[in-house]
Amino acid sequence: MDIIIKNLTKLYNNTVALTSLSCTISHGEITAILGTSGSGKTTLLNLLAGIVQPTSGSIFFDNKDIANSKIEDRNVGYVFQDYALYPHMTVYENIAFPLLVQRIKKDKIKEKVFQYASLLHIEDLLKRKPNAISGGQQQRVAIARALIKEPSLLLLDEPFANLDNTLSQELQEEFKVLQKKTAVTSIYVTHNRDEAISISDSIMILDGGKLVQKATPYGIYSEPCNRFVADFISKPPCNYISGKIKNGLFMSRENSIFVFFVQLEGKTYDNVTLMVRSEHVSILENKKCEDALYAYVESIKYQGDRSLLHLRVGSDMLRTYAPNDVVSVGERLCVGLNQNGLFVFESSSGVRLC
């Protein structure tokens, strides 16, 4: 099912939770919604589910506007962060509950419960109650319960946030395989950038109730529309050097460093910020440092197979990776910036210039 959202707005007592949001979500895709707390992520899910009604705007499921339709008329499955399982029911009864409400025949319910329990590897837990199984198993039960009604749309609100990192990654991988098998259009809310990139076909980034950018994970990473998106999708945080552009050349305010940008050739900006991610900062031999930067190692963070260096360049900080034990704190290094990994933002607005 394709979803088309047009100018969707939700107010709570004159507080804007979501404003003029428009986008299209394609059939069979997993779309991740990223954003800070209060950005409107859960509000958007609740509007799609019919838990709350919009102040204005339209939501189309295929060609039908369902913005003001009842929950039961939308055929939506919802997986909550806290699982929301019924503690007095067995796993079997929890999974079967949506079909019991629909008064499906018992034989059909039994067949469906075993089908989805098998898909989620919980067929041996059907006689237990939620308090007798682990958090990861409870999450599988919640997903099975959402899928058993064969929804046209599956909504997930930070479904793996309460799990430890190893189990979370395991379930993420299993969910992606399961989703492709069922081909259900899925929308997934998360704070976790790594989850969004690894699971989704597309990512929506919200800020202050507004949709800032929607693109593939690669598109969000490689073509951020502004500094907020670049910051949000980057790990570790992006590196920034303040300066200006004159006739297509970037000049750092403190270091008189020039970098040529074809995209801004002939243009001048008095207040810009140069961004480069850590993976695009490299340590050079001193003999190659004529057109690069000198930096001092301020701290080193060991990260297993490599180290994250914090480098001081004037009043600016650069982060980069290096093999373990090749540099020491206080050492002076020559670093280069990969031209393909550089972005320029207008400092005041954060809008990307190139």
C-alpha positions, 0 to 999 in steps of 0.5 A, a space after each residue: 500500500 502506498 501512503 501519501 501525506 499532504 499538509 498534515 498538521 497536529 496541534 495540542 492546545 496551541 502547541 504544534 506537534 506536527 506542521 504541514 508535513 507532506 511526503 509519499 511512502 512507497 508500497 513494501 518499503 521500510 521507512 525510518 523516522 529519525 528525530 530528537 525527542 519532541 520532533 513529532 515522530 510518535 505523533 505521526 505514527 498515531 495520526 497514521 494509526 488513527 489514535 489521534 485525529 489531525 488538525 488539518 491535512 490529508 492521509 491517503 492509503 492508496 487513493 483513499 483519504 483516511 485522515 478522519 477514519 476510525 482505527 478499526 477501518 485502517 487495517 494498521 498493525 502497531 508495535 509499541 516500545 513497551 510491547 503492550 502485551 496482556 500479562 494475564 494471557 499466554 503468548 498464544 492468546 496475545 498473538 491470537 487476540 486481533 483475530 479473536 476480536 474479528 471473530 475468526 474461526 478457531 481453526 484458522 486462528 490456530 493456523 495463523 498463530 503457528 504460522 507467525 510464531 514460526 516466522 518469529 521463532 517463538 513457537 515453543 513459547 506459546 503456552 507461557 505468559 509474558 512475565 515468563 519470557 525475555 524482553 527479546 521474546 516479548 518483542 517477537 510476540 508483539 511483532 507477531 501480534 501486529 502481523 497476524 492481522 495481515 495489516 496494510 501498514 505496520 507501525 513500530 515505535 522504537 521497538 528495540 530501544 529496551 533491548 541490549 545492543 547485541 539482541 537489538 541488532 539480532 532482531 533488527 536483522 531478523 525484522 528486515 528479513 521478515 518484512 521483505 517476506 511479508 512485503 508489508 509497508 512499514 514505518 519505524 520510529 527510532 532515535 538510533 541512527 545506526 538502526 535507521 541506516 541498517 533497516 530502512 529503505 528510506 529515512 525521514 528526518 523530523 525537526 520541530 514537527 517539520 519534515 526536514 529531508 526524506 531520502 534513501 539512507 545513502 542519500 541522507 548521508 551523502 547529500 544532507 540538505 542542511 547542517 541539522 541533517 548532517 549532524 544527526 546522521 553522522 557518528 562520531 559528530 561532524 567536523 566543522 571549520 568556520 571561515 569564508 568563501 572568496 571566488 570559490 576558495 574556502 579560507 579558514 579564519 584562523 589558519 589561512 587554509 584554502 580549498 577549491 570548490 568547483 561548485 562555488 567557483 566565482 562566488 563569495 560568502 562572508 560567513 560559512 562553515 566547512 564540514 568534513 566527516 571523520 572518515 574523510 580526514 586523513 593523516 599525511 606525511 609531513 612532506 605532503 603537508 604544503 596544502 593541508 592542515 597542521 593539527 595537534 593531538 588533544 586526546 585519543 579514544 581506543 575503539 578496538 580495531 582503531 583509535 578515534 583522534 581528537 585534533 586541535 586546529 586553532 579553535 576548531 576540533 577535528 576528529 579522525 580515525 587512525 591505527 592504534 598506537 601510531 600517534 600520541 597525545 600532544 603530537 603535531 600532525 599533518 592532516 588532509 581533507 578528502 575533497 569528495 567528503 566536504 560540504 559547505 553550509 551557510 553559518 547562520 541558517 545551516 543551509 547547505 551551499 555545496 
